[in-house]
Amino acid sequence: MNFVRATFAILIVFSLLIASRTRSVSAEFPGLQSVTWETFEDLLESSPFTRPLNLSGALVLTGVAEVNGRPVATIIDTQNGASIAVTTTPDEHGWKLIDFSEGDDIEIGVATLATDGGDEIKVYYDEDRIREAIKKRDFANTSRSLVTAVRTGTYTLPRQIQQIEDLTRRGQAIAKLIEGGAFDESPFEAVDMALSQSHPQTRGPILSAAFGLLGGGVGGVEYQAAVTRLNSLNKGRDRDFAINGLAHGLVGKDPDTALEWANSISNEGFRNIVVKNVTRRIEGR
């Protein structure tokens, strides 16, 4: 009986404590407040999703100089190869240089930047990462210039490719340009590049590479758009090589459809080879 009374007393105490806590919480938060766009104004203006999560890790210090009596830090963005100059005056992005240590030796120097949000980040020199960022920038510039040249009809193949007399090998060399990413931003231009080649033996490998991009969805290309472009080709060698590329491009995301396309190739010998290769890739995954 004493045990029951003690247990009952404990329950009463806990009930009182919970009731007291409920009243205090209600007093502190009397009710839900209405939310307006102004509530999120700071978040919208300085969204954490519009910049790299590791900003310090994305930037590399490339040099420091004095211009008109003011220090200037030059920085490279390793994500896109863009060069940035930061001074003690905020730039258009609100960034400014607030400190630089070891000014006599860039290799151990540390530049401290302030962002528009008030964060401070430290940027260091790293020769290897600078070299990689420059390669990325140069490749992007080359890719854009290739696409522009194809559109305007002023593109000239590299001399090494022009010197290849074997027509099939020349097509394979151009295909490597495409597979290397030269047309990733505008893959339909790769198809135009292929069709601009006069000899079928050259066009074939290029069409396969071009439709490999389309089948893989490179550049955000939708599957139906790739199919529409393929269906614009006449039946025969060109279409078969285009199907070869499309099928291989689809292996990673839709193997069943990839195999269907491979089996639709008109030339029996070529069809058997493509079906075998596509099947092997599917089984390998």
BELUR-V897818 format. One line per field, one symbol per residue. phi: phi as a letter, one per 30 degrees, with the letter a starting at -180 (. if undefined). A space follows every 50 residues. Layout:
phi=???
//
This chain:
phi=.dddddddddddddddddddddddddddbdldcdcbdddceddddbddcc bedcddddcbdclbbcbhicdbccbbdddbidcbcbbdceddcidadcab chddbddcdbccccdddjdcbcbcdadddddddddddddddddddddddd dcicdbdeeeddddddddddddddededddjdcddbddddddedddddce dddeddddddddddddidiiddeddddddddddddkeedddddedddddd edcadddedddedcddddddedddedddddddddd
//
